[in-house]
Amino acid sequence: MLPSISVVIPARNEQGNIGKLVKEIHASLEAYPNVEIVITDDGSTDDTVQEALEAAKECGCDLQVVSHEQSCGQSTAVLTAVKHAKGEWIVTSDADGQNDPSDMPKMLELAAKVSNPNFCIAGYRAKRLDT
């Protein structure tokens, strides 16, 4: 049986990126029956939350948004999302669209081969535009 998956995303002022990302994650993980996306809005001053909610409604995915009133930083935003996640497995992604959601199924396939119930798979940054 496939595990339930929570994709956690810290986001701050990602209007213009977050909607596309939500749809791409949903499309990439369609083979998994129990997927939720948990976004921590880290004090955004734009329409990040509204864009994410609209995208989730359009594609019919399970989305939960947790908001920080002011920015607490990326690490704290990830931790907040993880604390609200319900999935057996946690996948993290940045909100800027530079992590390709189509890589998630490959990573999950590798994770399914691990027999130890307490494990972590870490990735690396590939073809990123930031420094």
DSSP file (Angstrom, degrees, kcal/mol; ACC not computed):
  #  RESIDUE AA STRUCTURE BP1 BP2  ACC     N-H-->O    O-->H-N    N-H-->O    O-->H-N    TCO  KAPPA ALPHA  PHI   PSI    X-CA   Y-CA   Z-CA
    1    1 A M              0   0    0      0, 0.0     0, 0.0     0, 0.0     0, 0.0   0.000 360.0 360.0 360.0 140.5    0.0    0.0    0.0
    2    2 A L        -     0   0    0      1,-0.1     3,-0.1     3,-0.0     2,-0.0  -0.542 360.0-119.7 -76.7 139.6    1.2    3.5   -0.8
    3    3 A P        -     0   0    0      0, 0.0    31,-0.3     0, 0.0     2,-0.3  -0.322  28.8 -99.5 -74.1 160.3    1.9    5.8    2.1
    4    4 A S        -     0   0    0     82,-0.1    85,-2.2    29,-0.1    84,-0.7  -0.612  42.5-148.5 -76.1 143.7    0.1    9.0    2.7
    5    5 A I  E     -ab  35  89A   0     29,-3.1    31,-2.4    -2,-0.3     2,-0.5  -0.940  15.6-166.6-121.6 133.9    2.3   12.0    1.6
    6    6 A S  E     -ab  36  90A   0     83,-2.5    85,-2.9    -2,-0.4     2,-0.7  -0.988   8.2-159.2-115.8 122.8    2.5   15.5    2.9
    7    7 A V  E     -ab  37  91A   0     29,-2.8    31,-3.0    -2,-0.5     2,-0.4  -0.905  14.3-159.8 -99.1 115.7    4.3   18.0    0.6
    8    8 A V  E     -ab  38  92A   0     83,-3.1    85,-2.0    -2,-0.7    31,-0.2  -0.822  10.8-177.5-104.0 136.0    5.4   20.9    2.9
    9    9 A I  E     -a   39   0A   0     29,-2.6    31,-2.4    -2,-0.4     2,-0.4  -0.976  18.7-150.5-136.7 118.0    6.2   24.3    1.4
   10   10 A P  E     -a   40   0A   0      0, 0.0    85,-0.7     0, 0.0     2,-0.4  -0.749  28.5-176.7 -81.5 135.4    7.4   27.4    3.1
   11   11 A A  E     +a   41   0A   0     29,-2.8    31,-3.6    -2,-0.4     2,-0.4  -0.995  20.7 170.8-141.0 134.8    6.2   30.5    1.1
   12   12 A R  S    S-     0   0    0     -2,-0.4    31,-0.1    29,-0.2    29,-0.1  -0.926  79.0 -18.3-142.5 117.9    6.7   34.2    1.4
   13   13 A N  S    S+     0   0    0     -2,-0.4    -1,-0.1     1,-0.1    34,-0.0   0.938  82.3 146.7  53.0  54.6    5.5   36.6   -1.4
   14   14 A E    >>  +     0   0    0     32,-0.1     3,-2.5     2,-0.0     4,-2.5   0.048  11.6 145.2-109.0  23.2    5.3   33.8   -4.0
   15   15 A Q  T 34 S+     0   0    0      1,-0.3    33,-0.1     2,-0.2    34,-0.0  -0.415  71.2  33.1 -57.1 135.2    2.4   35.2   -5.9
   16   16 A G  T 34 S+     0   0    0     31,-0.1    -1,-0.3    32,-0.1    -2,-0.0   0.170 125.1  46.1  98.1 -17.8    3.0   34.3   -9.5
   17   17 A N  T <> S+     0   0    0     -3,-2.5     4,-2.1     3,-0.1    -2,-0.2   0.685  95.8  64.8-117.8 -41.0    4.8   31.0   -8.5
   18   18 A I  H  X S+     0   0    0     -4,-2.5     4,-2.6     1,-0.2     5,-0.2   0.829  97.9  53.4 -67.4 -36.6    2.7   29.2   -5.9
   19   19 A G  H  > S+     0   0    0     -5,-0.3     4,-2.0     2,-0.2    -1,-0.2   0.938 111.4  45.9 -63.3 -46.6   -0.4   28.4   -8.0
   20   20 A K  H  > S+     0   0    0      1,-0.2     4,-2.4     2,-0.2    -2,-0.2   0.907 112.6  52.0 -61.1 -42.4    1.6   26.8  -10.8
   21   21 A L  H  X S+     0   0    0     -4,-2.1     4,-2.7     2,-0.2     5,-0.2   0.921 107.0  51.8 -62.5 -45.3    3.6   24.8   -8.2
   22   22 A V  H  X S+     0   0    0     -4,-2.6     4,-2.3     1,-0.2    -1,-0.2   0.926 112.8  45.9 -57.1 -46.1    0.4   23.5   -6.5
   23   23 A K  H  X S+     0   0    0     -4,-2.0     4,-2.4     1,-0.2    -1,-0.2   0.888 112.4  50.3 -65.5 -39.5   -0.9   22.3   -9.8
   24   24 A E  H  X S+     0   0    0     -4,-2.4     4,-2.4     2,-0.2    -2,-0.2   0.894 110.8  48.7 -67.6 -39.6    2.4   20.7  -10.8
   25   25 A I  H  X S+     0   0    0     -4,-2.7     4,-1.9     2,-0.2    -2,-0.2   0.941 111.5  50.2 -63.6 -46.4    2.7   18.8   -7.5
   26   26 A H  H  < S+     0   0    0     -4,-2.3    -2,-0.2    -5,-0.2    -1,-0.2   0.928 113.5  45.3 -57.2 -46.7   -0.9   17.6   -7.8
   27   27 A A  H >< S+     0   0    0     -4,-2.4     3,-1.0     1,-0.2    -1,-0.2   0.884 112.3  51.6 -65.6 -39.2   -0.2   16.3  -11.3
   28   28 A S  H 3< S+     0   0    0     -4,-2.4     3,-0.3     1,-0.2    -1,-0.2   0.800 115.4  40.7 -69.0 -29.1    3.1   14.7  -10.4
   29   29 A L  T >< S+     0   0    0     -4,-1.9     3,-1.7     1,-0.2    -1,-0.2   0.091  73.9 118.1-109.9  22.7    1.7   12.8   -7.5
   30   30 A E  T <  S+     0   0    0     -3,-1.0    -1,-0.2     1,-0.3    -2,-0.1   0.785  70.8  63.6 -59.7 -27.2   -1.6   11.7   -9.0
   31   31 A A  T 3  S+     0   0    0     -3,-0.3    -1,-0.3    -4,-0.2    -2,-0.1   0.690  89.0  79.3 -71.4 -17.0   -0.6    8.0   -8.6
   32   32 A Y    <   -     0   0    0     -3,-1.7     3,-0.2     1,-0.1   -28,-0.0  -0.827  69.9-157.4 -94.9 121.4   -0.5    8.5   -4.9
   33   33 A P  S    S+     0   0    0      0, 0.0     2,-0.6     0, 0.0    -1,-0.1   0.755  81.3  48.3 -73.1 -24.0   -4.1    8.3   -3.4
   34   34 A N  S    S+     0   0    0    -31,-0.3   -29,-3.1     2,-0.0     2,-0.4  -0.764  71.9 144.9-123.5  86.4   -3.4   10.2   -0.2
   35   35 A V  E     +a    5   0A   0     -2,-0.6    27,-0.6    -3,-0.2     2,-0.4  -0.975  18.8 179.3-124.1 133.6   -1.5   13.4   -0.9
   36   36 A E  E     -ac   6  62A   0    -31,-2.4   -29,-2.8    -2,-0.4     2,-0.5  -0.959  18.6-144.1-126.2 151.5   -1.9   16.8    0.9
   37   37 A I  E     -ac   7  63A   0     25,-2.7    27,-2.7    -2,-0.4     2,-0.5  -0.972  13.7-166.5-113.1 128.0    0.0   20.0    0.3
   38   38 A V  E     -ac   8  64A   0    -31,-3.0   -29,-2.6    -2,-0.5     2,-0.5  -0.960   5.9-172.0-118.3 115.4    0.8   22.0    3.4
   39   39 A I  E     -ac   9  65A   0     25,-2.7    27,-2.9    -2,-0.5     2,-0.7  -0.908  13.7-154.2-108.6 130.1    1.9   25.6    2.8
   40   40 A T  E     -ac  10  66A   0    -31,-2.4   -29,-2.8    -2,-0.5     2,-0.8  -0.921  12.7-149.2 -97.9 114.1    3.2   27.9    5.6
   41   41 A D  E     -ac  11  67A   0     25,-2.8    27,-3.2    -2,-0.7     2,-1.4  -0.759  10.1-154.8 -81.2 112.0    2.6   31.4    4.5
   42   42 A D  E     - c   0  68A   0    -31,-3.6    31,-0.2    -2,-0.8    27,-0.1  -0.442  62.7 -58.0 -94.1  62.5    5.5   33.2    6.1
   43   43 A G  S    S-     0   0    0     -2,-1.4    28,-0.3    25,-1.0    -1,-0.2   0.825  75.2-173.2  75.3  33.1    4.1   36.7    6.5
   44   44 A S        -     0   0    0    -33,-0.3    -1,-0.2    24,-0.1    -3,-0.0  -0.248  21.1-163.3 -60.7 146.2    3.4   37.3    2.8
   45   45 A T  S    S+     0   0    0      3,-0.0    -1,-0.1     2,-0.0     2,-0.1   0.268  72.4  61.0-110.4   6.5    2.3   40.8    1.8
   46   46 A D  S    S-     0   0    0      0, 0.0     3,-0.4     0, 0.0     4,-0.2  -0.318 106.8 -78.4-114.2-159.7    0.9   39.7   -1.6
   47   47 A D  S  > S+     0   0    0      1,-0.2     4,-2.5    -2,-0.1     5,-0.2  -0.113  78.2 128.2 -98.9  36.6   -1.8   37.3   -2.7
   48   48 A T  H  > S+     0   0    0      1,-0.2     4,-2.2     2,-0.2    -1,-0.2   0.933  75.0  46.6 -54.4 -50.4    0.3   34.1   -2.2
   49   49 A V  H  > S+     0   0    0     -3,-0.4     4,-2.6     1,-0.2     5,-0.2   0.935 112.7  48.1 -62.8 -48.3   -2.4   32.4   -0.1
   50   50 A Q  H  > S+     0   0    0      1,-0.2     4,-2.5     2,-0.2    -1,-0.2   0.905 111.6  50.7 -60.4 -42.4   -5.3   33.3   -2.4
   51   51 A E  H  X S+     0   0    0     -4,-2.5     4,-2.2     2,-0.2    -1,-0.2   0.907 111.3  48.3 -62.9 -41.8   -3.4   32.1   -5.5
   52   52 A A  H  X S+     0   0    0     -4,-2.2     4,-2.4    -5,-0.2    -2,-0.2   0.923 112.3  48.6 -64.0 -44.8   -2.6   28.8   -3.7
   53   53 A L  H  X S+     0   0    0     -4,-2.6     4,-2.1     1,-0.2    -2,-0.2   0.900 111.6  49.3 -63.3 -41.5   -6.2   28.3   -2.6
   54   54 A E  H  X S+     0   0    0     -4,-2.5     4,-2.3    -5,-0.2    -1,-0.2   0.908 111.3  49.4 -64.7 -41.8   -7.5   29.0   -6.1
   55   55 A A  H  X S+     0   0    0     -4,-2.2     4,-2.2     1,-0.2     5,-0.2   0.913 110.6  50.1 -63.8 -42.7   -5.0   26.6   -7.7
   56   56 A A  H  X>S+     0   0    0     -4,-2.4     4,-1.5     1,-0.2     5,-1.5   0.895 110.7  49.6 -63.3 -39.8   -6.0   23.8   -5.3
   57   57 A K  H  <5S+     0   0    0     -4,-2.1    -1,-0.2     2,-0.2    -2,-0.2   0.909 110.3  51.2 -65.0 -41.4   -9.7   24.4   -6.0
   58   58 A E  H  <5S+     0   0    0     -4,-2.3    -2,-0.2     1,-0.2    -1,-0.2   0.896 120.0  33.4 -63.2 -41.5   -9.0   24.2   -9.8
   59   59 A C  H  <5S-     0   0    0     -4,-2.2    -1,-0.2    -5,-0.1    -2,-0.2   0.552 105.7-123.6 -96.6  -6.7   -7.1   20.9   -9.6
   60   60 A G  T  <5 +     0   0    0     -4,-1.5     2,-0.2    -5,-0.2    -3,-0.2   0.817  55.7 151.2  74.5  31.2   -9.1   19.4   -6.7
   61   61 A C      < -     0   0    0     -5,-1.5     2,-0.8    -6,-0.2    -1,-0.2  -0.588  53.9-105.1 -97.0 161.2   -6.1   18.8   -4.4
   62   62 A D  E     +c   36   0A   0    -27,-0.6   -25,-2.7    -2,-0.2     2,-0.4  -0.738  48.0 175.8 -84.2 110.9   -6.0   18.7   -0.6
   63   63 A L  E     -c   37   0A   0     -2,-0.8     2,-0.4   -27,-0.2   -25,-0.2  -0.962  16.8-173.8-124.6 135.6   -4.4   21.9    0.5
   64   64 A Q  E     -c   38   0A   0    -27,-2.7   -25,-2.7    -2,-0.4     2,-0.5  -0.997   8.4-162.0-124.2 130.6   -3.9   23.3    4.0
   65   65 A V  E     -c   39   0A   0     -2,-0.4     2,-0.4   -27,-0.2   -25,-0.2  -0.964   4.9-172.5-116.2 128.1   -2.5   26.8    4.6
   66   66 A V  E     -c   40   0A   0    -27,-2.9   -25,-2.8    -2,-0.5     2,-0.4  -0.966  16.5-149.2-115.0 133.5   -1.0   27.8    7.9
   67   67 A S  E     -c   41   0A   0     -2,-0.4     2,-0.5   -27,-0.2   -25,-0.2  -0.881  13.9-156.1-115.5 135.7   -0.1   31.5    8.3
   68   68 A H  E     -c   42   0A   0    -27,-3.2   -25,-1.0    -2,-0.4   -24,-0.1  -0.885  19.9-140.7 -93.8 133.8    2.6   33.3   10.2
   69   69 A E  S    S+     0   0    0     -2,-0.5     2,-0.3   -27,-0.1    -1,-0.1   0.857  87.9  15.8 -64.6 -34.0    1.5   36.9   10.9
   70   70 A Q  S    S-     0   0    0     -3,-0.1   -27,-0.2     0, 0.0     2,-0.1  -0.929 103.6 -78.0-135.0 162.3    5.0   38.1   10.2
   71   71 A S        +     0   0    0    -28,-0.3   -28,-0.1    -2,-0.3     3,-0.1  -0.373  40.1 173.2 -65.1 130.3    8.0   36.4    8.6
   72   72 A C        -     0   0    0      1,-0.2     4,-0.3    -2,-0.1    -1,-0.2   0.380  52.5 -99.5-113.3  -2.7    9.8   33.9   10.9
   73   73 A G     >  -     0   0    0    -31,-0.2     4,-2.1     1,-0.1    -1,-0.2  -0.090  36.2 -76.2  99.1 160.1   12.2   32.6    8.2
   74   74 A Q  H  > S+     0   0    0      1,-0.2     4,-2.5     2,-0.2     5,-0.2   0.902 124.5  51.5 -62.5 -46.0   12.3   29.5    6.0
   75   75 A S  H  > S+     0   0    0      1,-0.2     4,-2.4     2,-0.2    -1,-0.2   0.917 112.7  45.6 -61.1 -43.8   13.4   27.0    8.6
   76   76 A T  H  > S+     0   0    0     -4,-0.3     4,-2.6     2,-0.2    -1,-0.2   0.879 111.3  53.5 -66.6 -37.3   10.6   28.0   11.0
   77   77 A A  H  X S+     0   0    0     -4,-2.1     4,-2.0     2,-0.2    -2,-0.2   0.897 109.4  48.3 -64.5 -39.8    8.1   28.0    8.1
   78   78 A V  H  X S+     0   0    0     -4,-2.5     4,-2.7     2,-0.2    -2,-0.2   0.944 111.7  49.9 -62.8 -47.3    9.1   24.4    7.2
   79   79 A L  H  X S+     0   0    0     -4,-2.4     4,-2.4     1,-0.2    -2,-0.2   0.902 108.9  52.2 -59.4 -42.6    8.8   23.3   10.8
   80   80 A T  H  X S+     0   0    0     -4,-2.6     4,-1.1     1,-0.2    -1,-0.2   0.927 111.2  47.1 -59.2 -45.5    5.4   24.8   11.1
   81   81 A A  H >X S+     0   0    0     -4,-2.0     4,-1.0     1,-0.2     3,-0.5   0.913 110.6  51.8 -64.0 -42.5    4.2   23.0    8.0
   82   82 A V  H >< S+     0   0    0     -4,-2.7     3,-0.7     1,-0.2    -1,-0.2   0.902 106.0  55.1 -61.2 -40.7    5.7   19.7    9.2
   83   83 A K  H 3< S+     0   0    0     -4,-2.4    -1,-0.2     1,-0.2    -2,-0.2   0.787 113.0  42.6 -63.5 -26.5    3.9   20.1   12.5
   84   84 A H  H << S+     0   0    0     -4,-1.1    -1,-0.2    -3,-0.5    -2,-0.2   0.538  91.3 110.0 -95.3  -8.9    0.6   20.4   10.6
   85   85 A A    <<  -     0   0    0     -4,-1.0   -79,-0.1    -3,-0.7     5,-0.1  -0.383  45.5-170.5 -71.2 144.8    1.2   17.6    8.2
   86   86 A K        +     0   0    0    -81,-0.1    -1,-0.1    -2,-0.1   -82,-0.1   0.509  48.2 112.6-109.2 -10.5   -0.8   14.4    8.4
   87   87 A G        -     0   0    0      1,-0.1   -82,-0.2     2,-0.1   -81,-0.1  -0.220  68.0-134.0 -69.6 153.5    1.2   12.3    6.0
   88   88 A E  S    S+     0   0    0    -84,-0.7     2,-0.4     1,-0.1   -83,-0.2   0.836  98.7  40.8 -69.7 -33.8    3.2    9.2    6.9
   89   89 A W  E    S-b    5   0A   0    -85,-2.2   -83,-2.5     2,-0.0     2,-0.4  -0.918  77.5-148.8-117.2 143.8    6.0   10.6    4.6
   90   90 A I  E     -b    6   0A   0     -2,-0.4     2,-0.4   -85,-0.2   -83,-0.2  -0.939  10.5-173.4-114.3 131.7    7.0   14.3    4.3
   91   91 A V  E     -b    7   0A   0    -85,-2.9   -83,-3.1    -2,-0.4     2,-0.3  -0.985  12.4-152.7-119.3 133.6    8.4   15.8    1.1
   92   92 A T  E     +b    8   0A   0     -2,-0.4     2,-0.3   -85,-0.2   -83,-0.2  -0.819  16.7 172.5-106.5 149.2    9.7   19.4    1.2
   93   93 A S        -     0   0    0    -85,-2.0     2,-0.1    -2,-0.3    -2,-0.0  -0.989  30.9-119.8-149.6 144.4    9.8   21.8   -1.6
   94   94 A D    >   -     0   0    0     -2,-0.3     3,-0.5   -85,-0.2     5,-0.3  -0.478  23.0-131.1 -76.9 159.5   10.7   25.5   -2.0
   95   95 A A  T 3  S+     0   0    0    -85,-0.7   -74,-0.2     1,-0.2    -1,-0.1   0.551  89.5  83.5 -90.2  -8.7    7.9   27.7   -3.3
   96   96 A D  T 3  S-     0   0    0      1,-0.1    -1,-0.2   -75,-0.0   -85,-0.0   0.453 101.0-115.3 -81.6   2.1    9.8   29.5   -6.0
   97   97 A G  S <  S+     0   0    0     -3,-0.5    -2,-0.1     2,-0.1    -1,-0.1   0.544  85.0 115.1  82.8   5.9    9.4   26.8   -8.6
   98   98 A Q        +     0   0    0      2,-0.1     2,-0.6    30,-0.0    28,-0.2   0.579  59.4  76.2 -88.9  -8.5   13.0   25.8   -8.8
   99   99 A N  S    S-     0   0    0     -5,-0.3    -2,-0.1    26,-0.1    26,-0.0  -0.913  87.4-130.7 -96.7 124.0   12.4   22.3   -7.4
  100  100 A D    >   -     0   0    0     -2,-0.6     3,-2.3     1,-0.2     4,-0.3  -0.641   9.2-154.6 -80.1 113.7   10.9   20.2  -10.1
  101  101 A P  G >  S+     0   0    0      0, 0.0     3,-1.5     0, 0.0    -1,-0.2   0.750  90.4  72.2 -58.8 -23.1    7.8   18.4   -8.8
  102  102 A S  G 3  S+     0   0    0      1,-0.3     4,-0.5     2,-0.2    -2,-0.1   0.662  89.0  62.9 -68.4 -12.5    8.2   15.7  -11.4
  103  103 A D  G <> S+     0   0    0     -3,-2.3     4,-1.9     1,-0.2    -1,-0.3   0.681  84.4  79.4 -79.3 -18.8   11.3   14.5   -9.4
  104  104 A M  H <> S+     0   0    0     -3,-1.5     4,-2.6    -4,-0.3     5,-0.2   0.904  88.1  51.1 -60.9 -45.9    9.0   13.7   -6.4
  105  105 A P  H  > S+     0   0    0      0, 0.0     4,-2.4     0, 0.0    -1,-0.2   0.897 109.3  52.2 -60.4 -37.6    7.7   10.3   -7.7
  106  106 A K  H  > S+     0   0    0     -4,-0.5     4,-1.9     2,-0.2    -2,-0.2   0.924 111.4  46.6 -61.8 -44.0   11.3    9.1   -8.4
  107  107 A M  H  X S+     0   0    0     -4,-1.9     4,-2.3     1,-0.2    -1,-0.2   0.906 112.2  50.1 -64.6 -41.7   12.3   10.0   -4.9
  108  108 A L  H  X S+     0   0    0     -4,-2.6     4,-1.9     2,-0.2    -1,-0.2   0.856 106.9  55.0 -67.3 -34.8    9.3    8.3   -3.4
  109  109 A E  H  X S+     0   0    0     -4,-2.4     4,-0.5    -5,-0.2    -1,-0.2   0.914 110.2  46.4 -62.5 -42.6   10.0    5.2   -5.4
  110  110 A L  H >< S+     0   0    0     -4,-1.9     3,-1.2     1,-0.2     4,-0.3   0.910 110.3  53.2 -65.0 -41.6   13.5    5.0   -3.9
  111  111 A A  H >< S+     0   0    0     -4,-2.3     3,-1.6     1,-0.3    -1,-0.2   0.857 100.0  62.1 -62.4 -34.9   12.1    5.7   -0.4
  112  112 A A  H 3< S+     0   0    0     -4,-1.9    -1,-0.3     1,-0.3    -2,-0.2   0.712  96.9  60.0 -65.1 -19.3    9.7    2.8   -0.8
  113  113 A K  T << S+     0   0    0     -3,-1.2     2,-0.4    -4,-0.5    -1,-0.3   0.569  81.7 100.2 -84.5  -9.7   12.7    0.4   -1.1
  114  114 A V    <   -     0   0    0     -3,-1.6     5,-0.1    -4,-0.3    -3,-0.0  -0.643  53.6-167.4 -81.1 128.4   14.0    1.3    2.3
  115  115 A S        +     0   0    0     -2,-0.4    -1,-0.1     3,-0.1     4,-0.0   0.706  62.2  90.9 -90.6 -20.2   13.2   -1.3    4.9
  116  116 A N        -     0   0    0      1,-0.1    -2,-0.1     2,-0.1     3,-0.0  -0.633  68.9-148.0 -76.0 126.4   14.1    0.7    8.0
  117  117 A P  S    S+     0   0    0      0, 0.0     2,-0.7     0, 0.0    -1,-0.1   0.680  87.3  62.3 -71.2 -15.0   11.0    2.7    9.2
  118  118 A N  S    S+     0   0    0      2,-0.0     2,-0.3    -3,-0.0    -2,-0.1  -0.849  77.0 125.9-113.1  95.5   13.1    5.5   10.5
  119  119 A F        -     0   0    0     -2,-0.7     2,-0.4    -5,-0.1    -8,-0.0  -0.936  41.0-152.1-146.0 166.3   15.0    7.1    7.6
  120  120 A C        -     0   0    0     -2,-0.3     2,-0.5     2,-0.0    -2,-0.0  -0.995   4.7-159.0-141.5 135.1   15.6   10.3    5.8
  121  121 A I        -     0   0    0     -2,-0.4     2,-0.4     0, 0.0    -2,-0.0  -0.978  13.9-164.6-114.3 125.1   16.4   10.9    2.1
  122  122 A A        -     0   0    0     -2,-0.5     2,-0.1     1,-0.0    -2,-0.0  -0.864   2.9-162.9-109.7 143.6   18.1   14.2    1.3
  123  123 A G        -     0   0    0     -2,-0.4     2,-0.3     0, 0.0    -1,-0.0  -0.302  10.7-126.6-107.3-165.7   18.4   15.7   -2.1
  124  124 A Y        -     0   0    0     -2,-0.1     2,-0.5     2,-0.0     0, 0.0  -0.934  27.8 -94.2-141.9 164.9   20.5   18.4   -3.6
  125  125 A R        -     0   0    0     -2,-0.3     2,-0.4   -26,-0.0     3,-0.1  -0.698  42.5-176.1 -85.5 126.6   20.0   21.5   -5.6
  126  126 A A        -     0   0    0     -2,-0.5    -2,-0.0   -28,-0.2     0, 0.0  -0.983  61.6  -9.6-126.4 133.7   20.2   21.0   -9.3
  127  127 A K  S    S+     0   0    0     -2,-0.4     2,-0.2     1,-0.2    -1,-0.1   0.846  84.0 166.4  54.4  40.6   20.0   23.7  -12.1
  128  128 A R        -     0   0    0      1,-0.1    -1,-0.2    -3,-0.1   -29,-0.0  -0.579  35.8-149.2 -87.5 152.1   18.9   26.4   -9.7
  129  129 A L  S    S+     0   0    0     -2,-0.2    -1,-0.1     2,-0.0     2,-0.1   0.569  72.6  79.8 -95.5 -12.0   19.0   30.0  -10.7
  130  130 A D              0   0    0      1,-0.1    -2,-0.1   -32,-0.0     0, 0.0  -0.305 360.0 360.0 -88.9 178.4   19.7   31.5   -7.3
  131  131 A T              0   0    0     -2,-0.1    -1,-0.1     0, 0.0    -3,-0.0   0.417 360.0 360.0-109.4 360.0   23.1   31.7   -5.6
